[in-house]
């Protein structure tokens, strides 16, 4: 019996290499992938941003947003939702204010904080609000995720500080100058558990610290070669691009069909 396959990809740095658009090679690879696999997206961004960047080009079986804090199916029915508890939001805001850190928070509709983006074309139709007092503005909102943006030399130090200060949260380093905070037990790996029951082969593609849990939960995983070494070591394969990952998947499946005694791993 043939395996039912789901491929789940990160966006920034993976499927959207420049954080602006899907390039032609990766779009062609997506179309090839869809001939033998379902396709889902897992990102730290919002559903609104996923819809904007994929509009009329890509269809997704699942939308995993905010690193798994919100999961919707292809009809945009909510499968899972977990915001950061209000008391924890206040605790995070107190820490950010005390440490004078640059940040933005996501409620699903806007980015709100004291962060000024140098490349607005990378905001994907998501308004970035910078009120005079962002701490007060955020106190009573339902927040899925915080992005904290320390100086590069301080990022690893603040990852540890935040983990020590916020044991009730998940803290991930995502890039050299960004740290992501979500509610406890929210991750892309946990998200895969919610959507994997209808599949016996899950393939993950990513490039960042918030993709490690997805690599560990998937049957096969592909990490971009530009990723940090501590991320790459968690993946099954390292590739240069999304389209190279798809070609590799296709070859592995072809080999598996020829050699029935050595099938690909199943969940």
C-alpha positions in Angstrom: 0.0 0.0 0.0 1.4 3.4 -0.9 2.3 5.9 1.8 0.2 9.0 2.4 2.8 11.8 2.5 2.7 15.3 4.0 5.5 17.8 3.5 5.6 20.7 5.9 7.8 23.7 5.2 9.0 26.8 7.0 8.7 30.1 5.0 11.4 32.7 5.7 14.8 31.4 4.6 13.4 28.2 3.3 10.4 28.5 0.9 10.7 32.3 0.8 14.5 32.7 0.5 14.6 36.5 0.5 11.6 37.1 2.7 9.9 38.9 -0.2 8.7 36.4 -2.8 8.6 32.7 -3.8 11.3 32.3 -6.5 10.4 30.5 -9.8 12.6 27.5 -9.0 10.9 26.9 -5.7 7.4 27.5 -7.1 8.1 24.8 -9.7 9.4 22.5 -7.0 6.2 23.0 -5.0 4.1 22.0 -8.1 6.2 18.9 -8.5 5.8 18.1 -4.8 2.1 18.4 -5.0 2.0 15.5 -7.5 2.9 13.0 -4.8 2.4 14.8 -1.4 0.1 17.0 0.5 1.7 20.4 1.5 1.5 22.5 4.6 3.2 25.6 6.0 4.7 26.1 9.4 6.0 29.6 10.3 6.5 32.0 13.1 4.3 34.5 11.1 0.6 34.9 11.2 -2.2 33.3 9.0 -2.8 36.7 7.5 0.8 36.9 6.3 0.7 33.3 5.0 -2.4 34.1 2.9 -0.7 37.3 1.6 2.5 35.6 0.4 0.9 32.5 -1.1 -2.2 34.1 -2.6 -3.2 32.4 -5.9 0.2 30.6 -6.1 0.2 28.0 -3.3 -2.5 25.9 -1.6 -1.8 24.6 1.9 -3.5 21.7 3.7 -2.7 23.2 7.0 -1.6 26.7 8.2 0.7 26.5 11.2 1.2 30.0 12.5 3.2 31.6 15.4 5.3 28.4 15.6 2.2 26.3 16.3 0.2 28.6 18.6 -2.5 28.7 15.9 -3.3 25.9 13.4 -6.0 26.0 10.8 -7.0 23.6 8.1 -7.2 24.4 4.3 -10.7 25.9 4.9 -9.3 28.1 7.7 -11.2 26.2 10.4 -9.2 26.4 13.7 -7.7 23.1 14.8 -5.7 24.5 17.7 -5.2 27.8 19.4 -3.1 28.9 22.3 -2.3 32.5 23.2 0.2 33.5 25.9 -1.7 33.9 29.2 -2.4 37.6 30.1 -0.4 37.3 33.4 2.6 36.0 31.4 2.2 38.8 28.8 2.6 41.3 31.6 5.6 39.5 32.9 7.2 39.5 29.5 6.5 43.2 29.0 8.0 44.0 32.4 11.2 42.1 31.4 11.4 43.9 28.0 10.9 47.3 29.6 13.5 46.7 32.3 16.1 45.4 29.8 15.2 48.2 27.3 14.9 45.6 24.5 13.5 46.1 21.0 10.5 43.9 20.3 7.2 43.4 18.5 4.2 41.3 19.5 1.7 39.6 17.2 -2.0 39.3 17.9 -2.9 37.9 14.5 -3.8 41.2 12.9 -0.9 43.6 13.6 2.6 43.8 14.9 2.8 46.1 17.9 6.0 47.2 19.7 9.0 49.5 19.5 10.6 47.8 16.5 11.0 49.8 13.3 11.5 47.5 10.3 14.2 48.6 7.8 12.6 46.5 5.0 8.8 47.1 5.0 8.4 44.9 1.9 9.1 42.0 4.2 6.1 42.7 6.4 3.7 41.0 4.0 0.8 43.4 4.4 1.0 43.2 8.2 0.8 46.6 9.8 3.6 47.5 12.2 2.3 49.8 14.9 4.7 51.6 17.2 2.6 53.5 19.8 4.2 55.9 22.2 3.7 53.4 25.0 3.7 49.9 23.5 3.8 48.2 26.9 0.5 49.7 27.9 -1.0 49.1 24.4 -0.3 45.3 24.7 -1.4 44.7 28.3 -4.9 43.7 27.4 -4.5 42.1 24.0 -4.5 38.4 23.2 -0.9 37.8 22.1 0.3 34.7 20.2 4.0 35.5 20.0 6.7 38.0 20.9 9.7 38.7 18.7 12.6 40.1 20.8 15.5 41.7 18.9 18.7 42.2 20.9 22.1 43.1 19.6 23.7 40.2 17.8 26.4 39.8 20.4 23.8 39.6 23.2 21.3 37.2 21.6 22.6 34.0 23.2 22.8 35.7 26.6 19.2 36.9 26.3 18.0 33.4 25.2 19.3 32.1 28.5 17.9 35.0 30.5 14.5 34.6 29.0 14.4 30.9 29.5 15.3 31.4 33.2 12.8 34.2 33.6 10.0 32.6 31.7 9.8 28.8 32.5 6.1 29.0 31.6 7.0 29.9 28.0 8.8 28.5 25.0 11.8 30.5 23.9 13.6 30.0 20.6 16.5 31.7 18.9 15.5 32.3 15.3 18.3 34.0 13.4 21.2 36.0 14.8 19.2 38.9 16.2 15.7 37.4 16.9 14.3 35.5 19.8 10.7 34.2 19.7 8.5 33.6 22.7 5.2 31.6 22.8 3.1 29.9 25.3 4.4 26.7 27.0 4.2 23.5 24.8 3.8 25.5 21.6 6.2 24.5 18.8 6.2 23.4 15.2 6.9 19.9 16.5 3.8 19.9 18.7 1.8 21.2 15.7 2.9 18.2 13.6 1.3 15.9 16.2 -2.0 17.7 15.7 -2.0 17.1 11.9 -0.1 13.9 11.4 -2.8 11.3 12.2 -3.9 11.0 8.5 -0.4 10.5 7.2 2.2 7.8 7.6 5.1 9.8 6.2 5.8 13.4 7.4 8.7 15.4 5.8 9.8 18.7 7.3 11.9 21.5 5.7 13.3 24.4 7.6 16.4 26.5 8.5 16.1 27.9 12.0 16.0 27.2 15.7 12.2 27.1 15.7 12.3 24.3 13.2 14.3 21.8 15.3 11.2 20.4 17.1 9.7 19.9 13.6 12.8 18.0 12.4 12.6 15.8 15.5 9.0 15.0 15.0 9.1 14.3 11.3 10.0 11.0 9.5 12.5 12.8 7.3 13.8 16.4 7.5 15.8 18.8 5.4 17.7 21.8 6.7 19.0 24.6 4.6 22.8 24.8 4.3 22.9 28.4 5.5 21.4 27.4 8.9 23.5 27.4 12.1 25.4 24.2 12.8 23.3 23.5 15.9 20.2 23.5 13.7 21.6 21.4 10.8 22.6 18.6 13.1 19.0 17.8 13.9 18.0 17.2 10.3 18.3 14.1 8.2 19.7 15.9 5.2 21.3 19.3 4.5 20.4 21.0 1.2 21.0 24.4 -0.4 17.4 25.2 -1.4 13.7 24.1 -1.2 13.8 22.8 -4.8 16.9 20.7 -4.0 15.0 19.2 -1.0 12.0 18.3 -3.3 14.3 16.7 -5.9 15.9 14.6 -3.1 12.5 13.6 -1.7 11.4 12.5 -5.2 14.6 10.4 -5.7 14.2 8.8 -2.3 10.6 7.8 -3.1 11.6 6.5 -6.5 14.3 4.3 -4.8 11.8 3.2 -2.2 9.4 2.0 -4.9 12.1 0.0 -6.7 13.3 -1.5 -3.4 10.2 -2.6 -1.6 12.3 -4.2 1.1 13.8 -0.8 2.1 10.8 1.5 2.4 11.1 5.0 3.7 10.5 5.4 7.4 6.9 5.7 8.6 5.5 7.3 11.7 
